[in-house]
Amino acid sequence: MPNADVIAAIATPPGRGGIGIVRISGNGLQEFSRAIISRIPETRVATRAEFLAGDGSVIDTGIALYFPAPASYTGEDVLELQGHGGPVILQMLIRRCIELGARIAEPGEFTRRAFLNDKLDLAQAEAVVDVIEAASESAARCAVRSLKGEFSGEINAINSDLLALRTWIEATLDFPEEDLEEADRREMAMRLGGLKQVVSRTLSKSQQGSILRAGLNVVLVGKPNVGKSSLLNRLAREDVAIVTSIPGTTRDALRQAIQVRGIPINVIDTAGLREASDEVEVIGMQRTWQSIGKADLVMLVVEAATGVTAADRAILAGFPEGLSHITVFNKIDLVSTASTPATQNSDGVIFVSAKTGEGIDALQVALEKASGWQASGEDVFLGRERHIVALKSALGALEAADGLLDHLELFAEELRVAHKSLGTITGEVTADDLLGEIFSSFCIGK
């Protein structure tokens, strides 16, 4: 009978479906398999089986797959039961697994075991979630590349070169009576420069990828009735916001996920900013300012006929310092084309008509530019915040090492810091609390 380390979980989404999967992982599942399907299936072969209750009655019929250790996802014995996707049937199967000594898996525990058993490194494990949660085709392709190990391979290559330089430095420190020759000094400096370039490039690609992974939070703000909701509907290509001629129709923040030129963007339509006329409007405007505080980019929408007014300038003055923004002159269909020529579109200023769609292409280009996204995005990595922090730390240490060749002990220490920072990305250097934080975001059964 299996030991207490066996875990089980439903690996398919909640609700009814054609197929439901129960996944079991642990050491020595042979007896477990005999108890629930009366045999051990042939390795990695789909086997039709009856799933049995404790009294021998049939819970369900379906397919059993058996992956003996270490050639499995977790590196342990894995048994998958693929039956009908009814919630009651799946719960009956889970209860049977518990009767046989299994326990319910924690979020991400299957993938955590894969990491601990060296089936995946930490960056690959995180890519599992990124593949599942990809918000665009570009994000999905980048996530699959990371899952296949391309991001880890680049980090490992940097670490290999860094280790070689550290080894050379440490060997030199073992013979302090010998001066460092000029040729060696130039070679060390050249290697350091190369490492800085590669880390900087990897950081840039990770920052690009973080845009694909998390999306850009763009907040629409402005006075009432300037066309913010109409602009949201135009960008979303559907009527997601109520539009009327009555100022103050939008009372609360409305979020809509869209894609602009392949970039996932969360557009938030907000209540118009003005002197409040009632308590509900006050609350709506408070939420508008809360949304502004969390924004990556703000689009200040003004009417083309009036331009930027004193009230608009007051709104701009309330933005947090350093917050990027675009001024969108809307309703150009209501003014003469002579006063709003297309050439007036420039950095940070766009002329559009939410009603006719004129200028929307230029606005999308401006959003792409403001996001920091570059067209060569297929070569990026879906960087998480911790990856970016680690890469910045490594780059900072390498830059600090520059100029320290006359002080080899200090030079070596900066290289050690850079090496340790990069090691946290793949899990070469990590802490249990970090693992807990990472895998807790996974779904049950993954």
Number of C-alpha atoms within 10 A of each C-alpha: 13 16 14 12 12 24 23 28 27 23 18 20 14 12 10 13 12 8 13 22 22 21 22 29 28 24 17 18 24 17 14 23 22 14 20 23 20 15 13 19 21 13 12 14 12 16 17 16 20 19 24 19 19 12 6 12 10 13 17 19 16 17 19 25 21 23 22 22 17 13 14 17 20 24 24 23 21 26 25 21 29 25 24 19 18 15 16 12 15 25 14 14 25 21 16 19 24 15 12 20 16 23 18 18 19 18 19 23 24 28 25 26 18 20 22 15 15 12 19 24 21 25 24 26 24 25 27 19 19 23 20 13 14 21 21 17 13 18 29 20 18 28 31 20 21 25 22 15 18 17 25 21 13 14 20 17 12 20 18 13 16 21 15 13 19 20 13 14 18 14 11 15 15 9 10 10 8 9 8 15 9 9 9 11 13 12 13 17 17 12 16 19 14 14 21 20 13 16 21 17 13 21 23 17 23 23 22 23 25 22 21 29 26 20 22 24 21 25 27 29 29 27 22 21 21 21 27 30 27 23 24 23 20 18 22 17 10 10 13 15 19 10 16 13 10 9 14 20 17 23 18 20 19 17 17 17 16 20 17 16 12 17 24 23 22 19 26 25 28 28 30 26 22 16 10 14 9 8 8 12 21 17 14 21 22 16 17 24 20 12 21 24 16 14 21 18 21 25 24 24 28 25 23 22 16 9 14 16 12 9 13 19 11 11 17 16 10 11 15 13 7 6 13 16 21 19 21 27 26 27 23 22 17 11 13 11 10 7 11 18 11 15 8 11 18 11 11 16 16 24 27 26 22 23 15 12 14 17 19 18 14 16 21 16 13 18 23 19 14 17 20 11 19 12 11 9 17 15 13 27 29 31 30 20 12 11 21 19 16 20 24 18 18 27 24 16 21 23 18 14 21 14 10 15 17 10 10 17 13 14 20 21 14 22 24 17 17 25 24 18 22 26 19 19 25 22 19 14 12 15 10 8 8 12 14 14 10 16 21 15 12 21 16 19 23 20
